[in-house]
Amino acid sequence: MTMSGRSLEQLHADFRATSTNAMPIAGLVTWAALGLAALVLPERTVANASLYIMAAILPLAFLIDRLRGRNLFGGGDNPLVRLFLLGILMVGLTVPLAVIGTKGGQALLILLGMAILAGIVWIPFAWAADDPTGITHAVVRALGCYLAYGFVPAPFTASAICAVVVAAYVYSLLAMRPIGPAAVTAEARTAAA
């Protein structure tokens, strides 16, 4: 048993049942918009915009869920929700490293750093939801972004990095275990079997 009086399996099930796909949808939208903007904007502007991606995803996710009549992170007292939110915070605190690591220099390295750092959020999600899709998302996204950075010629490098991120979101939205109301139904079917 856990401190909340529920088993880890029950906490995972509760996390999935009270979760929403608003954050991956918001991530897909923001990175797609950045990738399109990268086709016409200077690399430095795109890199600077990428520094605010994580700050844009969360409010957009809240808006998406409000429009759907849901409450993002309305998971009640589940400690896994708190751990996931702390994971997001910890990743957010590493954002300055993307700039410091490049000494304010190469714009594409800042964009690459943000694409990879923002993908790390999927690791605590994978653990909290007991869903390996998150690990696959984070690892494949990082590798794909490195490949886009290394092999896609300018002026399309920034858009290619963003396209890898968008593809990772599409994969995750299709491959994730059911979450939200669908998770409740799936868990009930599994328990009845």
Secondary structure, DSSP 8 states (H G I E B T S, - for coil): --TTSS-HHHHHHHHHHH--SHHHHHHHHHHHHHHHHTTTS-HHHHHHHHTTHHHHHHHHHHHHHHHTT--TT--TT-HHHHHHHHHHHHHHHTHHHHHHTTTT--HHHHHHHHHHHHHTTHHHHHHHHT-THHHHHHHHHHHHHHHHHHHS-TTSHHHHHHHHHHHHHHHHHHHS---THHHHHHHHHHHH-
